[in-house]
Amino acid sequence: MNDAKPTRRSFLNYVLGGGVLATLGSVVYPAFRFIVPPPSGEANVSQLKLPFKRSDIEADPQRARTFKFGRTLGIIVASDAGELKAMAATCTHLDCTVQHRPDLGIIWCACHNGRYDLDGKNISGPPPRPLERYVVNEVGEDIFVSREGA
Ligand code: FES
């Protein structure tokens, strides 16, 4: 049987050890929380009703509007033929946001002069692949956008 009583030194060692652990925890935990991203509250969206109408898009000087589509940004464009075309607004090169250039009839990425046609196909510049196309459905005044195959 061990009859050793705790000494003042062992008590101080416990207190010191606890202090060191608390200090390490106060440094490591915030660093860990910074590195690990928080869980996203947004679900993946497959269909969306746009918060504006065709007349809003056509009245826009760019003849286009961007919209939040789940975690990403989308763009809807009114073509000269009156067709609404929607696609992801994130350039496939380095993720810059693209814009409609009605003067050139293209979707343009200002970061590295990437160019897409109005169907989202990459036609020149560094973008390696087309923009993701969305399906557009108009129901009365409402515009619905959905992922292809959704
Ligand atoms: S990020 Fe769009 S062309 Fe480079």
Backbone and ligand atoms as CSV (ligand in chain L), in Angstrom:
chain,resi,resn,atom,element,x,y,z
A,1,MET,N,N,0.840,-1.177,0.000
A,1,MET,CA,C,0.000,0.000,0.000
A,1,MET,C,C,0.888,1.244,0.000
A,2,ASN,N,N,0.482,2.183,-0.734
A,2,ASN,CA,C,1.276,3.403,-0.853
A,2,ASN,C,C,0.743,4.449,0.120
A,3,ASP,N,N,1.567,4.783,1.107
A,3,ASP,CA,C,1.152,5.761,2.111
A,3,ASP,C,C,1.704,7.149,1.830
A,4,ALA,N,N,2.284,7.352,0.634
A,4,ALA,CA,C,2.899,8.643,0.341
A,4,ALA,C,C,1.835,9.723,0.277
A,5,LYS,N,N,2.045,10.783,1.057
A,5,LYS,CA,C,1.116,11.913,1.055
A,5,LYS,C,C,1.545,12.888,-0.025
A,6,PRO,N,N,0.610,13.566,-0.632
A,6,PRO,CA,C,1.009,14.557,-1.623
A,6,PRO,C,C,1.841,15.658,-0.964
A,7,THR,N,N,2.923,15.963,-1.609
A,7,THR,CA,C,3.802,16.999,-1.067
A,7,THR,C,C,3.461,18.345,-1.709
A,8,ARG,N,N,4.026,19.388,-1.138
A,8,ARG,CA,C,3.833,20.719,-1.694
A,8,ARG,C,C,4.358,20.778,-3.136
A,9,ARG,N,N,5.512,20.084,-3.358
A,9,ARG,CA,C,6.121,20.091,-4.696
A,9,ARG,C,C,5.205,19.410,-5.719
A,10,SER,N,N,4.620,18.252,-5.377
A,10,SER,CA,C,3.759,17.575,-6.353
A,10,SER,C,C,2.503,18.415,-6.618
A,11,PHE,N,N,1.994,19.081,-5.573
A,11,PHE,CA,C,0.830,19.955,-5.783
A,11,PHE,C,C,1.173,21.086,-6.759
A,12,LEU,N,N,2.351,21.697,-6.555
A,12,LEU,CA,C,2.768,22.774,-7.467
A,12,LEU,C,C,2.983,22.260,-8.885
A,13,ASN,N,N,3.496,21.035,-9.016
A,13,ASN,CA,C,3.667,20.444,-10.357
A,13,ASN,C,C,2.312,20.285,-11.061
A,14,TYR,N,N,1.280,19.841,-10.303
A,14,TYR,CA,C,-0.059,19.721,-10.896
A,14,TYR,C,C,-0.565,21.086,-11.345
A,15,VAL,N,N,-0.420,22.085,-10.518
A,15,VAL,CA,C,-0.910,23.421,-10.844
A,15,VAL,C,C,-0.164,23.985,-12.053
A,16,LEU,N,N,1.161,23.820,-12.044
A,16,LEU,CA,C,1.963,24.309,-13.176
A,16,LEU,C,C,1.609,23.584,-14.472
A,17,GLY,N,N,1.455,22.269,-14.386
A,17,GLY,CA,C,1.096,21.475,-15.570
A,17,GLY,C,C,-0.246,21.907,-16.120
A,18,GLY,N,N,-1.211,22.146,-15.229
A,18,GLY,CA,C,-2.523,22.611,-15.667
A,18,GLY,C,C,-2.435,23.966,-16.350
A,19,GLY,N,N,-1.593,24.836,-15.806
A,19,GLY,CA,C,-1.417,26.160,-16.415
A,19,GLY,C,C,-0.813,26.072,-17.801
A,20,VAL,N,N,0.171,25.181,-17.947
A,20,VAL,CA,C,0.801,25.007,-19.265
A,20,VAL,C,C,-0.222,24.461,-20.258
A,21,LEU,N,N,-1.012,23.467,-19.830
A,21,LEU,CA,C,-2.040,22.909,-20.726
A,21,LEU,C,C,-3.074,23.972,-21.103
A,22,ALA,N,N,-3.505,24.775,-20.150
A,22,ALA,CA,C,-4.485,25.826,-20.443
A,22,ALA,C,C,-3.910,26.840,-21.427
A,23,THR,N,N,-2.637,27.193,-21.264
A,23,THR,CA,C,-2.001,28.141,-22.182
A,23,THR,C,C,-1.923,27.556,-23.583
A,24,LEU,N,N,-1.486,26.295,-23.678
A,24,LEU,CA,C,-1.414,25.647,-24.995
A,24,LEU,C,C,-2.793,25.582,-25.647
A,25,GLY,N,N,-3.798,25.238,-24.853
A,25,GLY,CA,C,-5.156,25.157,-25.393
A,25,GLY,C,C,-5.644,26.503,-25.898
A,26,SER,N,N,-5.313,27.558,-25.179
A,26,SER,CA,C,-5.781,28.881,-25.606
A,26,SER,C,C,-5.088,29.353,-26.876
A,27,VAL,N,N,-3.942,28.763,-27.216
A,27,VAL,CA,C,-3.241,29.106,-28.457
A,27,VAL,C,C,-3.664,28.166,-29.585
A,28,VAL,N,N,-3.725,26.877,-29.279
A,28,VAL,CA,C,-3.986,25.881,-30.323
A,28,VAL,C,C,-5.449,25.907,-30.770
A,29,TYR,N,N,-6.391,26.035,-29.841
A,29,TYR,CA,C,-7.806,25.967,-30.207
A,29,TYR,C,C,-8.212,27.068,-31.186
A,30,PRO,N,N,-7.857,28.348,-30.902
A,30,PRO,CA,C,-8.216,29.383,-31.898
A,30,PRO,C,C,-7.562,29.141,-33.255
A,31,ALA,N,N,-6.313,28.642,-33.257
A,31,ALA,CA,C,-5.656,28.345,-34.536
A,31,ALA,C,C,-6.402,27.235,-35.262
A,32,PHE,N,N,-6.838,26.217,-34.524
A,32,PHE,CA,C,-7.594,25.110,-35.109
A,32,PHE,C,C,-8.911,25.619,-35.685
A,33,ARG,N,N,-9.625,26.491,-34.942
A,33,ARG,CA,C,-10.900,27.020,-35.415
A,33,ARG,C,C,-10.712,27.891,-36.656
A,34,PHE,N,N,-9.554,28.545,-36.742
A,34,PHE,CA,C,-9.279,29.382,-37.906
A,34,PHE,C,C,-9.036,28.527,-39.143
A,35,ILE,N,N,-8.363,27.423,-38.976
A,35,ILE,CA,C,-7.997,26.572,-40.114
A,35,ILE,C,C,-9.194,25.775,-40.611
A,36,VAL,N,N,-9.989,25.227,-39.718
A,36,VAL,CA,C,-11.125,24.390,-40.109
A,36,VAL,C,C,-12.321,25.288,-40.402
A,37,PRO,N,N,-12.861,25.243,-41.632
A,37,PRO,CA,C,-13.995,26.120,-41.959
A,37,PRO,C,C,-15.248,25.709,-41.190
A,38,PRO,N,N,-16.080,26.683,-40.837
A,38,PRO,CA,C,-17.322,26.345,-40.136
A,38,PRO,C,C,-18.288,25.656,-41.091
A,39,PRO,N,N,-19.193,24.860,-40.571
A,39,PRO,CA,C,-20.167,24.221,-41.457
A,39,PRO,C,C,-21.031,25.288,-42.115
A,40,SER,N,N,-21.272,25.103,-43.412
A,40,SER,CA,C,-22.059,26.082,-44.146
A,40,SER,C,C,-23.537,25.880,-43.871
A,41,GLY,N,N,-24.248,26.963,-43.673
A,41,GLY,CA,C,-25.672,26.877,-43.427
A,41,GLY,C,C,-26.486,26.804,-44.701
A,42,GLU,N,N,-25.819,26.968,-45.865
A,42,GLU,CA,C,-26.542,26.983,-47.118
A,42,GLU,C,C,-26.531,25.604,-47.761
A,43,ALA,N,N,-27.678,25.173,-48.186
A,43,ALA,CA,C,-27.783,23.887,-48.853
A,43,ALA,C,C,-27.472,24.062,-50.333
A,44,ASN,N,N,-27.174,22.959,-50.992
A,44,ASN,CA,C,-27.017,23.015,-52.433
A,44,ASN,C,C,-28.373,23.295,-53.052
A,45,VAL,N,N,-28.427,24.245,-53.939
A,45,VAL,CA,C,-29.679,24.633,-54.563
A,45,VAL,C,C,-29.717,24.051,-55.961
A,46,SER,N,N,-30.842,23.469,-56.352
A,46,SER,CA,C,-30.948,22.959,-57.715
A,46,SER,C,C,-31.949,23.780,-58.522
A,47,GLN,N,N,-32.846,24.494,-57.859
A,47,GLN,CA,C,-33.784,25.354,-58.574
A,47,GLN,C,C,-34.040,26.610,-57.749
A,48,LEU,N,N,-34.265,27.701,-58.467
A,48,LEU,CA,C,-34.395,28.989,-57.790
A,48,LEU,C,C,-35.362,29.869,-58.567
A,49,LYS,N,N,-36.217,30.582,-57.838
A,49,LYS,CA,C,-37.057,31.609,-58.468
A,49,LYS,C,C,-36.300,32.925,-58.334
A,50,LEU,N,N,-36.044,33.580,-59.443
A,50,LEU,CA,C,-35.250,34.800,-59.412
A,50,LEU,C,C,-36.063,35.953,-58.819
A,51,PRO,N,N,-35.393,36.839,-58.094
A,51,PRO,CA,C,-36.108,37.934,-57.440
A,51,PRO,C,C,-36.349,39.131,-58.362
A,52,PHE,N,N,-36.284,38.925,-59.658
A,52,PHE,CA,C,-36.559,40.005,-60.599
A,52,PHE,C,C,-37.222,39.437,-61.835
A,53,LYS,N,N,-37.729,40.338,-62.682
A,53,LYS,CA,C,-38.503,39.931,-63.864
A,53,LYS,C,C,-37.699,40.170,-65.133
A,54,ARG,N,N,-38.215,39.634,-66.221
A,54,ARG,CA,C,-37.584,39.833,-67.538
A,54,ARG,C,C,-37.396,41.317,-67.845
A,55,SER,N,N,-38.411,42.115,-67.509
A,55,SER,CA,C,-38.322,43.551,-67.811
A,55,SER,C,C,-37.164,44.202,-67.047
A,56,ASP,N,N,-36.866,43.696,-65.844
A,56,ASP,CA,C,-35.724,44.231,-65.083
A,56,ASP,C,C,-34.406,43.914,-65.801
A,57,ILE,N,N,-34.309,42.707,-66.355
A,57,ILE,CA,C,-33.076,42.304,-67.051
A,57,ILE,C,C,-32.917,43.129,-68.328
A,58,GLU,N,N,-34.016,43.263,-69.070
A,58,GLU,CA,C,-33.943,43.978,-70.342
A,58,GLU,C,C,-33.697,45.478,-70.140
A,59,ALA,N,N,-34.130,46.003,-68.999
A,59,ALA,CA,C,-33.930,47.428,-68.729
A,59,ALA,C,C,-32.515,47.716,-68.219
A,60,ASP,N,N,-31.812,46.670,-67.796
A,60,ASP,CA,C,-30.459,46.849,-67.271
A,60,ASP,C,C,-29.509,47.218,-68.421
A,61,PRO,N,N,-28.627,48.215,-68.233
A,61,PRO,CA,C,-27.692,48.578,-69.307
A,61,PRO,C,C,-26.833,47.408,-69.778
A,62,GLN,N,N,-26.550,46.475,-68.882
A,62,GLN,CA,C,-25.765,45.285,-69.246
A,62,GLN,C,C,-26.643,44.194,-69.856
A,63,ARG,N,N,-27.945,44.386,-69.831
A,63,ARG,CA,C,-28.919,43.368,-70.258
A,63,ARG,C,C,-28.643,42.042,-69.556
A,64,ALA,N,N,-28.283,42.141,-68.294
A,64,ALA,CA,C,-27.961,40.950,-67.510
A,64,ALA,C,C,-28.145,41.264,-66.030
A,65,ARG,N,N,-28.319,40.226,-65.263
A,65,ARG,CA,C,-28.384,40.349,-63.807
A,65,ARG,C,C,-27.642,39.155,-63.218
A,66,THR,N,N,-27.003,39.402,-62.105
A,66,THR,CA,C,-26.408,38.275,-61.385
A,66,THR,C,C,-27.332,37.902,-60.236
A,67,PHE,N,N,-27.219,36.679,-59.805
A,67,PHE,CA,C,-28.054,36.199,-58.701
A,67,PHE,C,C,-27.270,35.148,-57.928
A,68,LYS,N,N,-27.630,34.999,-56.667
A,68,LYS,CA,C,-26.983,33.996,-55.824
A,68,LYS,C,C,-27.679,32.671,-56.066
A,69,PHE,N,N,-26.915,31.669,-56.401
A,69,PHE,CA,C,-27.472,30.344,-56.692
A,69,PHE,C,C,-26.800,29.352,-55.744
A,70,GLY,N,N,-27.399,29.173,-54.580
A,70,GLY,CA,C,-26.754,28.361,-53.543
A,70,GLY,C,C,-25.507,29.064,-53.062
A,71,ARG,N,N,-24.391,28.383,-53.153
A,71,ARG,CA,C,-23.133,28.965,-52.686
A,71,ARG,C,C,-22.406,29.723,-53.780
A,72,THR,N,N,-22.939,29.681,-54.990
A,72,THR,CA,C,-22.246,30.313,-56.104
A,72,THR,C,C,-23.074,31.466,-56.664
A,73,LEU,N,N,-22.490,32.117,-57.657
A,73,LEU,CA,C,-23.149,33.246,-58.305
A,73,LEU,C,C,-23.529,32.821,-59.717
A,74,GLY,N,N,-24.724,33.215,-60.138
A,74,GLY,CA,C,-25.147,32.942,-61.501
A,74,GLY,C,C,-25.382,34.256,-62.232
A,75,ILE,N,N,-25.467,34.157,-63.559
A,75,ILE,CA,C,-25.760,35.348,-64.363
A,75,ILE,C,C,-26.843,34.966,-65.364
A,76,ILE,N,N,-27.807,35.854,-65.548
A,76,ILE,CA,C,-28.841,35.645,-66.560
A,76,ILE,C,C,-28.766,36.812,-67.526
A,77,VAL,N,N,-28.827,36.468,-68.805
A,77,VAL,CA,C,-28.593,37.435,-69.877
A,77,VAL,C,C,-29.779,37.425,-70.820
A,78,ALA,N,N,-30.192,38.606,-71.253
A,78,ALA,CA,C,-31.212,38.714,-72.296
A,78,ALA,C,C,-30.481,38.905,-73.619
A,79,SER,N,N,-30.593,37.907,-74.510
A,79,SER,CA,C,-29.904,38.014,-75.802
A,79,SER,C,C,-30.648,38.995,-76.706
A,80,ASP,N,N,-29.999,39.366,-77.811
A,80,ASP,CA,C,-30.643,40.275,-78.762
A,80,ASP,C,C,-31.909,39.667,-79.345
A,81,ALA,N,N,-31.944,38.324,-79.417
A,81,ALA,CA,C,-33.115,37.638,-79.956
A,81,ALA,C,C,-34.237,37.530,-78.918
A,82,GLY,N,N,-33.998,38.068,-77.714
A,82,GLY,CA,C,-35.035,38.039,-76.688
A,82,GLY,C,C,-35.036,36.780,-75.848
A,83,GLU,N,N,-34.004,35.959,-75.998
A,83,GLU,CA,C,-33.924,34.725,-75.228
A,83,GLU,C,C,-33.209,34.994,-73.904
A,84,LEU,N,N,-33.683,34.340,-72.832
A,84,LEU,CA,C,-32.989,34.441,-71.547
A,84,LEU,C,C,-32.046,33.258,-71.404
A,85,LYS,N,N,-30.781,33.548,-71.117
A,85,LYS,CA,C,-29.786,32.487,-70.962
A,85,LYS,C,C,-29.139,32.664,-69.607
A,86,ALA,N,N,-29.054,31.566,-68.865
A,86,ALA,CA,C,-28.480,31.643,-67.521
A,86,ALA,C,C,-27.340,30.645,-67.388
A,87,MET,N,N,-26.359,31.026,-66.612
A,87,MET,CA,C,-25.181,30.171,-66.404
A,87,MET,C,C,-24.463,30.598,-65.134
A,88,ALA,N,N,-23.519,29.792,-64.729
A,88,ALA,CA,C,-22.700,30.151,-63.571
A,88,ALA,C,C,-21.906,31.402,-63.923
A,89,ALA,N,N,-21.736,32.286,-62.957
A,89,ALA,CA,C,-21.017,33.539,-63.206
A,89,ALA,C,C,-19.567,33.462,-62.755
A,90,THR,N,N,-19.098,32.273,-62.444
A,90,THR,CA,C,-17.729,32.116,-61.968
A,90,THR,C,C,-16.859,31.596,-63.099
A,91,CYS,N,N,-15.866,32.361,-63.467
A,91,CYS,CA,C,-14.978,31.983,-64.572
A,91,CYS,C,C,-14.296,30.654,-64.272
A,92,THR,N,N,-14.179,29.819,-65.291
A,92,THR,CA,C,-13.568,28.505,-65.094
A,92,THR,C,C,-12.042,28.572,-65.085
A,93,HIS,N,N,-11.485,29.748,-65.265
A,93,HIS,CA,C,-10.033,29.879,-65.192
A,93,HIS,C,C,-9.604,30.000,-63.733
A,94,LEU,N,N,-9.805,31.175,-63.139
A,94,LEU,CA,C,-9.393,31.368,-61.749
A,94,LEU,C,C,-10.508,31.957,-60.891
A,95,ASP,N,N,-11.752,31.657,-61.255
A,95,ASP,CA,C,-12.916,31.975,-60.418
A,95,ASP,C,C,-13.277,33.451,-60.298
A,96,CYS,N,N,-12.866,34.277,-61.213
A,96,CYS,CA,C,-13.357,35.654,-61.206
A,96,CYS,C,C,-14.829,35.653,-61.627
A,97,THR,N,N,-15.522,36.719,-61.317
A,97,THR,CA,C,-16.925,36.831,-61.716
A,97,THR,C,C,-16.992,37.412,-63.129
A,98,VAL,N,N,-17.751,36.721,-63.978
A,98,VAL,CA,C,-17.860,37.162,-65.368
A,98,VAL,C,C,-18.971,38.190,-65.506
A,99,GLN,N,N,-19.009,38.869,-66.661
A,99,GLN,CA,C,-20.050,39.859,-66.921
A,99,GLN,C,C,-20.463,39.789,-68.379
A,100,HIS,N,N,-21.680,40.312,-68.633
A,100,HIS,CA,C,-22.164,40.343,-70.010
A,100,HIS,C,C,-21.646,41.605,-70.677
A,101,ARG,N,N,-21.138,41.456,-71.893
A,101,ARG,CA,C,-20.724,42.610,-72.698
A,101,ARG,C,C,-21.650,42.693,-73.893
A,102,PRO,N,N,-22.753,43.421,-73.762
A,102,PRO,CA,C,-23.701,43.489,-74.885
A,102,PRO,C,C,-23.080,44.118,-76.124
A,103,ASP,N,N,-22.068,44.977,-75.942
A,103,ASP,CA,C,-21.425,45.593,-77.106
A,103,ASP,C,C,-20.641,44.564,-77.925
A,104,LEU,N,N,-20.157,43.504,-77.288
A,104,LEU,CA,C,-19.406,42.461,-77.993
A,104,LEU,C,C,-20.235,41.187,-78.195
A,105,GLY,N,N,-21.372,41.112,-77.501
A,105,GLY,CA,C,-22.215,39.920,-77.609
A,105,GLY,C,C,-21.591,38.706,-76.950
A,106,ILE,N,N,-20.850,38.916,-75.894
A,106,ILE,CA,C,-20.181,37.803,-75.221
A,106,ILE,C,C,-20.324,37.930,-73.706
A,107,ILE,N,N,-19.975,36.853,-73.029
A,107,ILE,CA,C,-19.746,36.876,-71.584
A,107,ILE,C,C,-18.238,37.045,-71.429
A,108,TRP,N,N,-17.847,37.999,-70.609
A,108,TRP,CA,C,-16.443,38.386,-70.553
A,108,TRP,C,C,-15.909,38.302,-69.135
A,109,CYS,N,N,-14.696,37.830,-69.006
A,109,CYS,CA,C,-14.025,37.818,-67.712
A,109,CYS,C,C,-12.909,38.857,-67.766
A,110,ALA,N,N,-13.022,39.858,-66.920
A,110,ALA,CA,C,-12.080,40.963,-66.945
A,110,ALA,C,C,-10.708,40.591,-66.394
A,111,CYS,N,N,-10.634,39.511,-65.643
A,111,CYS,CA,C,-9.354,39.200,-64.982
A,111,CYS,C,C,-8.247,38.918,-65.994
A,112,HIS,N,N,-8.523,38.054,-66.998
A,112,HIS,CA,C,-7.483,37.702,-67.969
A,112,HIS,C,C,-8.053,37.699,-69.385
A,113,ASN,N,N,-9.090,38.519,-69.602
A,113,ASN,CA,C,-9.710,38.645,-70.916
A,113,ASN,C,C,-10.252,37.312,-71.441
A,114,GLY,N,N,-10.842,36.540,-70.537
A,114,GLY,CA,C,-11.484,35.295,-70.959
A,114,GLY,C,C,-12.826,35.616,-71.609
A,115,ARG,N,N,-13.157,34.875,-72.662
A,115,ARG,CA,C,-14.400,35.136,-73.390
A,115,ARG,C,C,-15.211,33.863,-73.552
A,116,TYR,N,N,-16.501,34.032,-73.372
A,116,TYR,CA,C,-17.465,32.941,-73.551
A,116,TYR,C,C,-18.570,33.444,-74.465
A,117,ASP,N,N,-19.182,32.529,-75.239
A,117,ASP,CA,C,-20.356,32.961,-75.995
A,117,ASP,C,C,-21.565,32.976,-75.052
A,118,LEU,N,N,-22.720,33.354,-75.568
A,118,LEU,CA,C,-23.892,33.487,-74.698
A,118,LEU,C,C,-24.458,32.140,-74.257
A,119,ASP,N,N,-23.896,31.045,-74.771
A,119,ASP,CA,C,-24.266,29.727,-74.267
A,119,ASP,C,C,-23.274,29.257,-73.199
A,120,GLY,N,N,-22.327,30.119,-72.857
A,120,GLY,CA,C,-21.353,29.778,-71.818
A,120,GLY,C,C,-20.143,29.023,-72.328
A,121,LYS,N,N,-20.047,28.837,-73.661
A,121,LYS,CA,C,-18.909,28.095,-74.220
A,121,LYS,C,C,-17.681,29.007,-74.259
A,122,ASN,N,N,-16.565,28.493,-73.766
A,122,ASN,CA,C,-15.325,29.273,-73.795
A,122,ASN,C,C,-14.851,29.398,-75.234
A,123,ILE,N,N,-14.649,30.639,-75.694
A,123,ILE,CA,C,-14.281,30.848,-77.103
A,123,ILE,C,C,-12.884,31.434,-77.267
A,124,SER,N,N,-12.362,32.124,-76.252
A,124,SER,CA,C,-10.966,32.569,-76.340
A,124,SER,C,C,-10.470,32.975,-74.956
A,125,GLY,N,N,-9.148,33.087,-74.863
A,125,GLY,CA,C,-8.551,33.416,-73.575
A,125,GLY,C,C,-8.248,32.156,-72.780
A,126,PRO,N,N,-7.871,32.328,-71.528
A,126,PRO,CA,C,-7.416,31.179,-70.753
A,126,PRO,C,C,-8.481,30.241,-70.178
A,127,PRO,N,N,-9.777,30.578,-70.152
A,127,PRO,CA,C,-10.715,29.626,-69.523
A,127,PRO,C,C,-10.647,28.245,-70.175
A,128,PRO,N,N,-10.452,27.209,-69.358
A,128,PRO,CA,C,-10.251,25.865,-69.913
A,128,PRO,C,C,-11.538,25.133,-70.283
A,129,ARG,N,N,-12.669,25.567,-69.764
A,129,ARG,CA,C,-13.922,24.854,-70.056
A,129,ARG,C,C,-15.100,25.826,-69.981
A,130,PRO,N,N,-16.254,25.400,-70.496
A,130,PRO,CA,C,-17.438,26.283,-70.517
A,130,PRO,C,C,-17.962,26.567,-69.112
A,131,LEU,N,N,-18.755,27.615,-69.031
A,131,LEU,CA,C,-19.483,27.900,-67.798
A,131,LEU,C,C,-20.613,26.886,-67.655
A,132,GLU,N,N,-20.979,26.567,-66.428
A,132,GLU,CA,C,-22.100,25.646,-66.222
A,132,GLU,C,C,-23.388,26.319,-66.671
A,133,ARG,N,N,-24.137,25.651,-67.558
A,133,ARG,CA,C,-25.391,26.213,-68.060
A,133,ARG,C,C,-26.531,25.914,-67.101
A,134,TYR,N,N,-27.457,26.833,-66.987
A,134,TYR,CA,C,-28.671,26.621,-66.207
A,134,TYR,C,C,-29.865,26.646,-67.149
A,135,VAL,N,N,-30.905,25.929,-66.771
A,135,VAL,CA,C,-32.146,25.907,-67.540
A,135,VAL,C,C,-33.029,27.057,-67.041
A,136,VAL,N,N,-33.593,27.803,-67.972
A,136,VAL,CA,C,-34.457,28.932,-67.618
A,136,VAL,C,C,-35.893,28.591,-67.998
A,137,ASN,N,N,-36.806,28.755,-67.058
A,137,ASN,CA,C,-38.230,28.584,-67.321
A,137,ASN,C,C,-38.968,29.822,-66.863
A,138,GLU,N,N,-39.761,30.366,-67.757
A,138,GLU,CA,C,-40.584,31.517,-67.393
A,138,GLU,C,C,-42.015,31.050,-67.188
A,139,VAL,N,N,-42.551,31.372,-66.041
A,139,VAL,CA,C,-43.942,31.055,-65.728
A,139,VAL,C,C,-44.623,32.380,-65.409
A,140,GLY,N,N,-45.376,32.882,-66.378
A,140,GLY,CA,C,-45.929,34.220,-66.224
A,140,GLY,C,C,-44.785,35.224,-66.134
A,141,GLU,N,N,-44.790,35.998,-65.091
A,141,GLU,CA,C,-43.719,36.995,-64.877
A,141,GLU,C,C,-42.527,36.391,-64.138
A,142,ASP,N,N,-42.730,35.209,-63.576
A,142,ASP,CA,C,-41.678,34.612,-62.754
A,142,ASP,C,C,-40.653,33.889,-63.614
A,143,ILE,N,N,-39.399,33.986,-63.187
A,143,ILE,CA,C,-38.314,33.286,-63.878
A,143,ILE,C,C,-37.723,32.264,-62.920
A,144,PHE,N,N,-37.685,31.002,-63.377
A,144,PHE,CA,C,-37.096,29.931,-62.587
A,144,PHE,C,C,-35.817,29.472,-63.282
A,145,VAL,N,N,-34.784,29.269,-62.490
A,145,VAL,CA,C,-33.509,28.798,-63.012
A,145,VAL,C,C,-33.184,27.492,-62.301
A,146,SER,N,N,-32.747,26.493,-63.071
A,146,SER,CA,C,-32.396,25.218,-62.440
A,146,SER,C,C,-31.154,24.644,-63.097
A,147,ARG,N,N,-30.494,23.760,-62.375
A,147,ARG,CA,C,-29.328,23.072,-62.929
A,147,ARG,C,C,-29.815,22.077,-63.975
A,148,GLU,N,N,-29.026,21.866,-65.012
A,148,GLU,CA,C,-29.409,20.897,-66.030
A,148,GLU,C,C,-29.470,19.515,-65.399
A,149,GLY,N,N,-30.537,18.772,-65.700
A,149,GLY,CA,C,-30.706,17.427,-65.159
A,149,GLY,C,C,-31.292,17.417,-63.760
A,150,ALA,N,N,-31.636,18.586,-63.204
A,150,ALA,CA,C,-32.201,18.616,-61.841
A,150,ALA,C,C,-33.715,18.430,-61.887
L,1,FES,S1,S,-10.113,34.245,-64.132
L,1,FES,FE1,FE,-11.332,34.540,-65.873
L,1,FES,S2,S,-9.912,34.570,-67.470
L,1,FES,FE2,FE,-8.700,34.261,-65.754
